[in-house]
Amino acid sequence: MLMLPFSQTPKFLTYPRHVPGLHIVKQLPIEMVAGSTYEWTVSFVNPKSEESLMNVTLEITEEKTLIGPGEFKIEGTLESYDNPPRQHHYESLNFVEVSGGVFNSLQTVDERFNIIKLRISSVPNLMPGKYTFTLTIILQHKN
C-alpha cells in the first residue's frame, strides 16, 4: 500500500469584495493512498445573494517531481441555498485540467449559502512524495 503524505493549503481570494463565512468543512486526510478517492469540502457565504462568477482552481504540486496530465481526476459539486433554508440546488462543477496538476472550473453562483465538495482521485501508480493541494476560489460580482 502506497501512502502519500501531503499538505492542503486553501486560498480564498475574492474580487472585488471579501467573502464572509469562508471555511473548510471537511479536510483531506494527512496521508493518501495512491489509486484512492478523497473528498474535500469548503463553504462560503454570498451575503446579498448577488450573481457572481466563481472561478475554482485546484493546483496539485509535488516538491521533487512534476505532476503529469491525467495523474489526478477532480470532480465537484456545488450545493447552494438561500435563507431561510429553501430548496437546495445541486450543480456539477466541470473541472478541466489546464496543465499537469492544475484544474479549473467556472460557475455562476447567486444564492446566499454555498458548499463546494471536491472528489480528488489519483492513479494507482502515482509516485510517492509530498503533495500540496492548493484551492483558490475567486468570486467576481457582476454588479
Secondary structure, 3 states (H helix, E strand, C coil): CCEEEEEEEEEECCECCCCCCCEEEECCCCEEECCCEEEEEEEEECCCCCCEEEEEEEEEEECCCCCCCCCEEEEEEEEEECCCCCCCEEEEECCEEEECCEEEEEEEECCCEEEEEEEEEECCCCCCCCEEEEEEEEEEECC
